Amino acid sequence: MKVAFIGPSLPDAQLSAGEAVRVLPPAVQGDIFRAVESGATAIGLVDGNFENVAPVWHKEILHALTQGVQVFGAASMGALRAAECAPFGMAGIGDIYRQYASGERVDDADVALIHGPSELGYRPLSLPLVNVDASLEKLAEDGALSPDLVAAIGATAKAMFYKERTWPAIIERACLPASVDRARLIALLTAGSVDQKRADALRLLVALNDAPTQRTVVAQSWDFNSTSMWKRLSGQPDASS
């Protein structure tokens, strides 16, 4: 069994996942542990909830790896956890993961956005900074935006709270020359937007489909420490209590 935790990064994930992958909603703490206990042979982490719930715990990822479960991360929460757990065997995928793993990007909020519920297809209500940056880079490469405009728009977007970040809000706050037609600029940015989170999530699904259908025992240079908090999550008796 292969499972993928995906929500707003790729709302139509099941269409691309194939029959071998079960798509589950964004993960919270304990979900990866439960997937391992349910027999998962490979796990893909893309989206995770974090604001009002405990987020995916690194410890449950390490536990999965010790059980021979391949764990992939990309696009959003998955890219963050993959950058943090890569030394232990978690596989990071995509440009966003690469940016975090290299230190080019350090703020967790760069992948955050607000969105509607699953019943409405996780309709995005704000723009994650990773998509803003990818869009500006592409428009600059195409010659549609000057370096000065890219710098001004990018700096404004980076300074904004993630829940407030939309193209109209960014352009309204940006310090731009008086000659710039802001309405036309918003239209250009909207039409030329790059959804990097979606692209990376699709790449993760390819890797997940290519993963073995059986758990693989891999020699590890580290030991899993079953702490009291881990025992509490996994339901094991804690001898220290």
Secondary structure, 3 states (H helix, E strand, C coil): CEEEECCCCCCCHHHHHCCCEEEECCECCCHHHHHHHCCCCEEEECCECCCCCCCCCHHHHHHHHHCCCEEEEECCHHHHHHHHHHHHCCEEEHHHHHHHHHCCCCCHHHHCCCECCHHHCCCECCCCHHHHHHHHHHHHHCCCCCHHHHHHHHHHHHHCCHHHCCHHHHHHHCCCCCCCCHHHHHHHHHHCCCCHHHHHHHHHHHHHHHCCCCCCCCCCCCCCCCCHHHHHHHCCCCCCC
